[in-house]
Amino acid sequence: MPERQRKLPMQQRQCLQEQCPRDRYRRQLPEIVSRMIETCYDPICFEHVETSPMPSRQAAIDLLESCKNILFPGYFGDQDIDSINLEYRLGLEIARLFENLAREITRSLRHECRRHGHSCYHCDRLGEETALEFLESLPALRTTLATDVRAAYEGDPAASGYDEIIFSYPGILAILIYRVAHRLYELEVPILPRIMTEYAHSVTGIDIHPGARIGSSFFIDHGTGVVIGQTAVLGNRVKLYQGVTLGALSFRREESGDLDRRSKRHPTLEDDVTVYAGSTILGGDTVIGAGAVVGGNVWLTESVPPGTKVLLNPPELIFKSSHTA
């Protein structure tokens, strides 16, 4: 040990000794980096090494927060809104939403162009046009969401009022995010709608594909475990309980062997249908007629006429008294 180090206090000498192996470990990092770079050029792996960024998940969440502030003014965020500043607050939020949404739509479009090897000439202009078209939908979205909130109040005797539903019901949050994402899906925005609905899935346990078509006055009670597939069609005043699955019965394949991603795979629920907890309804040709009621834990792969109640025979229960010899 050098004379200078021997003169140092014991604690400092130990620190110097510990630095040596740490430096040796760090010298191994470039080799790990090189091996990781090799995987980026291996076709079996995935990468996105491009000059143009993909849409950001956090930016998508921020867009949803802006939409919440606009669709339910005064309920969310740090908003001191009254009749005097309403126009200013909404104007500021809508202007901010336009700028941020146009940017993320442009990123989504540009990524899709490059993914398919297309020339990318008008993504910026199309991003702004699509963002504006989405904003023009906001008044209609707000009206539809109001019917969803009323359906929740009318369908849940535990609800004390509309404010409680808007603030706290996971079903309403999932429906709000779905309706925003569905409108972007209708406008043929790639990637971004699915990021939004999967975010809703992660925070509410409710999985609604943005491609599903759902009418007004929609209510999901409790909600955990609800799954609604891409090609499902739901009419007005449909009510679902927790654990309901509207899924695909099977996956068709094209002549090439690839999955058929265009055919209808998920069921249709007509107006005023109620599906109770734990039920599974499968198949693109399955239609649950208007006013039908599907009881809990039912498994359905065939259509049901309007006004029908589908119930599962109760299982045989065996009761044993603890006092029985």
C-alpha positions in Angstrom: 0.0 0.0 0.0 1.4 3.5 -0.9 2.7 5.6 2.0 0.0 8.2 1.4 -2.8 5.7 1.8 -1.2 4.2 5.0 -1.4 7.6 6.6 -5.2 7.8 6.0 -7.7 6.9 8.7 -8.9 3.2 8.5 -12.4 4.1 7.2 -11.0 6.1 4.3 -8.5 3.3 3.5 -11.4 0.8 3.3 -13.3 3.1 1.0 -10.3 3.2 -1.4 -10.0 -0.5 -1.3 -13.7 -0.9 -2.2 -13.4 1.3 -5.2 -11.0 -1.1 -7.0 -13.4 -4.0 -7.5 -16.2 -1.5 -8.4 -14.1 -0.1 -11.2 -13.4 -3.6 -12.4 -17.1 -4.3 -12.6 -17.8 -1.1 -14.5 -15.1 -2.0 -17.1 -17.4 -5.0 -18.0 -20.3 -2.8 -18.9 -19.2 -1.9 -22.5 -19.1 -5.6 -23.4 -22.7 -5.9 -22.1 -23.7 -2.9 -24.2 -22.1 -4.4 -27.3 -24.1 -7.7 -26.8 -27.3 -5.7 -26.4 -26.7 -3.8 -29.6 -26.2 -7.1 -31.4 -29.8 -8.1 -30.3 -31.1 -4.9 -31.9 -30.1 -6.3 -35.3 -31.4 -9.8 -34.6 -34.7 -10.3 -36.4 -36.0 -12.5 -33.5 -36.0 -9.5 -31.2 -37.8 -6.1 -31.3 -36.5 -2.6 -31.4 -37.5 0.9 -32.4 -34.3 2.6 -33.2 -35.6 5.5 -35.2 -35.2 9.3 -35.4 -38.9 9.8 -35.0 -40.3 9.0 -31.5 -43.2 6.8 -30.9 -46.3 8.1 -29.1 -45.6 8.3 -25.3 -47.6 6.3 -22.8 -47.3 9.1 -20.3 -48.4 11.6 -22.9 -51.5 9.5 -23.6 -52.3 9.5 -19.8 -51.8 13.3 -19.8 -54.2 13.6 -22.8 -56.8 11.6 -20.8 -56.4 13.9 -17.8 -57.1 16.9 -20.1 -60.1 15.1 -21.6 -61.4 14.5 -18.0 -61.1 18.2 -17.2 -63.0 19.2 -20.3 -65.7 16.5 -20.2 -66.3 17.0 -16.5 -65.4 20.6 -15.8 -64.6 21.3 -12.1 -64.4 17.7 -11.0 -60.8 16.8 -11.6 -57.4 18.5 -11.1 -56.7 21.8 -9.5 -59.5 23.7 -11.2 -61.1 26.7 -9.5 -64.0 27.0 -12.0 -67.0 29.3 -11.8 -69.3 31.0 -14.2 -66.9 33.9 -14.6 -63.7 32.0 -15.6 -65.4 29.0 -17.2 -64.8 30.2 -20.8 -61.1 31.0 -20.0 -60.4 27.7 -18.2 -62.1 25.6 -20.9 -60.5 27.6 -23.7 -57.0 27.1 -22.2 -57.6 23.4 -21.6 -58.9 22.8 -25.1 -56.0 24.7 -26.7 -53.5 22.7 -24.7 -55.3 19.4 -25.6 -55.2 20.4 -29.3 -51.4 21.0 -29.3 -50.6 17.8 -27.3 -53.1 15.6 -29.1 -51.9 16.7 -32.6 -48.3 15.9 -31.6 -49.2 12.4 -30.4 -51.4 11.6 -33.4 -48.6 12.8 -35.7 -46.2 10.5 -33.9 -48.6 7.6 -34.2 -49.2 8.2 -37.9 -45.5 8.6 -38.7 -44.6 5.4 -36.8 -47.3 3.5 -38.8 -45.9 4.9 -42.1 -42.4 3.8 -41.3 -43.6 0.4 -39.9 -45.2 -0.4 -43.3 -42.5 1.2 -45.4 -44.7 4.0 -46.6 -43.5 7.5 -47.5 -44.4 10.0 -44.8 -45.3 13.4 -46.3 -48.5 14.7 -44.6 -48.4 13.3 -41.0 -48.1 16.7 -39.4 -51.0 18.2 -41.3 -53.1 15.0 -40.8 -52.3 15.0 -37.1 -53.6 18.6 -36.7 -56.7 17.9 -38.8 -57.5 14.7 -36.9 -57.0 16.4 -33.5 -59.4 19.2 -34.5 -61.9 16.6 -35.7 -61.7 14.9 -32.3 -62.2 18.2 -30.5 -65.3 18.8 -32.5 -66.7 15.5 -31.0 -66.3 16.7 -27.4 -69.8 18.2 -26.9 -71.4 14.9 -28.2 -69.0 12.9 -26.0 -69.9 14.9 -23.0 -73.7 14.4 -23.6 -73.2 10.6 -24.0 -71.1 10.4 -20.8 -73.9 12.2 -19.0 -76.3 9.3 -20.0 -73.7 6.9 -18.6 -73.5 8.6 -15.3 -77.3 8.7 -15.0 -77.5 5.0 -15.9 -75.1 4.3 -13.0 -77.2 6.3 -10.6 -80.4 4.6 -11.7 -78.9 1.2 -11.7 -77.0 1.3 -8.4 -79.0 1.8 -5.2 -75.7 2.3 -3.3 -74.9 5.5 -5.2 -75.6 8.6 -3.2 -75.5 11.0 -6.1 -74.0 11.8 -9.5 -70.8 13.5 -8.0 -69.9 10.3 -6.1 -70.2 8.3 -9.4 -68.1 10.7 -11.4 -65.4 11.0 -8.7 -65.1 7.4 -7.6 -66.7 4.7 -9.9 -64.1 2.7 -11.8 -66.8 1.8 -14.4 -67.3 5.5 -15.3 -63.6 6.1 -15.6 -63.2 3.1 -17.9 -66.2 4.2 -20.0 -64.9 7.7 -20.2 -61.5 6.5 -21.4 -63.1 4.0 -23.8 -65.3 6.7 -25.4 -62.3 9.0 -25.9 -60.2 6.1 -27.3 -63.1 4.9 -29.5 -63.5 8.3 -31.2 -59.8 8.3 -32.0 -60.2 4.7 -33.2 -63.0 5.8 -35.5 -60.7 8.6 -36.8 -58.2 5.8 -37.7 -55.5 6.9 -35.3 -53.1 4.0 -34.7 -51.6 2.8 -31.4 -52.8 5.7 -29.3 -56.4 4.4 -28.6 -55.1 1.1 -27.4 -52.5 2.7 -25.1 -55.4 4.6 -23.5 -57.7 1.6 -23.0 -54.9 -0.5 -21.7 -54.1 2.2 -19.2 -57.8 2.1 -18.1 -57.5 -1.7 -17.8 -54.4 -1.3 -15.6 -56.1 1.1 -13.2 -59.7 -0.2 -13.1 -59.5 -3.9 -14.0 -61.9 -3.3 -16.9 -60.7 -4.2 -20.4 -62.6 -2.5 -23.2 -61.1 -2.6 -26.7 -61.4 0.8 -28.4 -62.9 -0.9 -31.5 -66.0 -2.1 -29.6 -69.2 -0.2 -30.4 -71.2 0.8 -27.3 -74.5 2.8 -27.2 -75.6 5.4 -24.6 -76.6 4.9 -21.0 -74.0 2.2 -20.5 -73.3 1.0 -16.9 -70.7 -1.4 -15.6 -71.4 -2.2 -11.9 -68.3 -2.9 -9.8 -66.5 -3.8 -13.0 -63.4 -5.8 -12.0 -62.7 -8.4 -14.6 -65.0 -7.2 -17.3 -63.7 -7.9 -20.8 -65.3 -6.4 -24.0 -63.6 -7.5 -27.3 -62.8 -5.5 -30.4 -65.8 -6.4 -32.5 -68.4 -6.5 -29.8 -71.6 -4.4 -30.4 -73.7 -3.1 -27.4 -76.9 -1.3 -27.8 -78.3 1.4 -25.5 -79.0 0.9 -21.8 -76.8 -2.2 -21.5 -75.8 -3.2 -17.9 -72.9 -5.5 -17.1 -71.7 -6.7 -13.7 -68.2 -7.7 -12.6 -66.4 -10.6 -14.3 -68.4 -10.5 -17.5 -66.6 -11.5 -20.7 -67.8 -10.7 -24.2 -65.2 -12.6 -26.1 -64.3 -14.6 -29.2 -65.3 -18.2 -29.6 -62.6 -19.1 -32.0 -60.1 -17.4 -34.3 -60.5 -17.8 -38.1 -57.5 -17.9 -40.3 -57.0 -16.7 -43.8 -55.7 -18.9 -46.6 -52.2 -17.6 -45.9 -52.5 -19.0 -42.4 -52.5 -15.6 -40.7 -55.2 -14.8 -38.2 -58.3 -13.1 -39.7 -58.3 -9.8 -38.0 -61.3 -8.3 -39.8 -64.2 -10.6 -39.2 -66.7 -10.2 -36.3 -65.5 -12.3 -33.4 -67.4 -11.0 -30.5 -71.1 -11.0 -29.5 -73.8 -8.4 -30.0 -76.0 -7.3 -27.1 -79.1 -5.4 -28.1 -80.8 -2.6 -26.2 -81.7 -3.1 -22.5 -79.7 -6.3 -22.0 -78.4 -7.1 -18.5 -75.6 -9.6 -17.9 -74.9 -10.6 -14.3 -71.5 -11.4 -12.6 -69.2 -14.0 -13.9 -71.0 -14.7 -17.2 -69.2 -15.4 -20.5 -70.7 -14.7 -23.9 -68.7 -15.8 -26.9 -68.8 -15.6 -30.7 -69.4 -13.1 -33.4 -72.7 -14.7 -34.5 -74.1 -14.7 -30.9 -76.8 -12.1 -30.4 -78.5 -11.4 -27.1 -81.9 -10.0 -27.9 -83.3 -6.7 -26.6 -84.4 -6.8 -23.0 -82.8 -10.2 -22.3 -81.3 -11.0 -18.9 -78.3 -13.3 -18.6 -77.9 -14.6 -15.0 -74.6 -15.1 -13.1 -72.0 -17.6 -14.2 -73.7 -18.5 -17.4 -71.7 -19.7 -20.4 -73.3 -18.7 -23.8 -72.2 -19.5 -27.3 -75.6 -19.2 -29.0 -78.1 -16.4 -29.6 -80.9 -15.6 -27.1 -84.3 -14.2 -28.2 -85.4 -10.8 -27.0 -86.9 -10.7 -23.6 -85.5 -14.0 -22.5 -84.0 -14.8 -19.1 -81.1 -17.2 -19.2 -80.4 -18.8 -15.8 -78.1 -21.4 -14.6 -79.6 -24.3 -12.5 -78.3 -23.8 -9.0 -75.7 -26.5 -8.0 -76.6 -29.0 -5.4 -75.4 -27.7 -2.1 -74.6 -29.9 0.9 -74.9 -28.4 4.4 -73.1 -30.2 7.2 -73.7 -29.1 10.8 -70.7 -28.9 12.9 -72.7 -30.5 15.7 -73.4 -33.7 13.7 -71.8 -36.7 15.1 
